[in-house]
């Protein structure tokens, strides 16, 4: 039988994996901001991905 009780936003995010996506988006935004502050010509660039350890 299906459970029709209301769910918290946190529960939905955890169940769907959106929390991981949100955390990665936040990390990319912070990295992009740091690059723009420290790299000449960074206004023409955008961080779109990163790998742990690289």
HUPEDA-V190427 format. One record per pair of residues at least 12 apart in sequence whose C-alpha atoms are under 8 Angstrom apart, sorted by the first residue. I is the first residue (numbers start at 1). J is the second residue. If there is no record, write none. Layout:
BEGIN
i->I j->J
i->I j->J
END
This chain:
BEGIN
i->28 j->47
i->28 j->48
i->28 j->49
i->28 j->50
i->29 j->47
i->31 j->47
i->32 j->46
i->32 j->47
i->35 j->47
END
